[in-house]
């Protein structure tokens, strides 16, 4: 029985190693990437940028920080309307840096995949994790 498990484990490891070798040998410049509609269109609209800015300003964290700084909603909207089109677009394109950690979904999914992989490898190797 142990001989079968060792053989099966080696076969899976061999397939995984070959797959990683094949994927790693593909040059990065030949890969196709999905281009969003924002990147395909070189022009930008002031309304879309202001809507993006308003969405960020309505978040609880940002609105709390602005109110602590002593700014009212009318002052903020007045300052946004005074900006030129280029300034509005520049500000809207830099909004991703407001949330430096992102939404965290990618990190959670990555950790779950790693945990599941470790559990599968331990199960195939007939090992157990005992927490006391």
Buried (B, 14 or more C-beta within 10 A) or exposed (E): EEEEEEEEBEEEEEEEEEEEEEEEEEEEEEEEEEEEEEEEEEEBEEEEBBEBBEEBBEEEEBBEEBEEEEEEEEEBBEEBEEBEEEEBBEBBEEBEEEEEEEEEEEEEEEEEEEEEEEEEEEEBEEEEEEEE
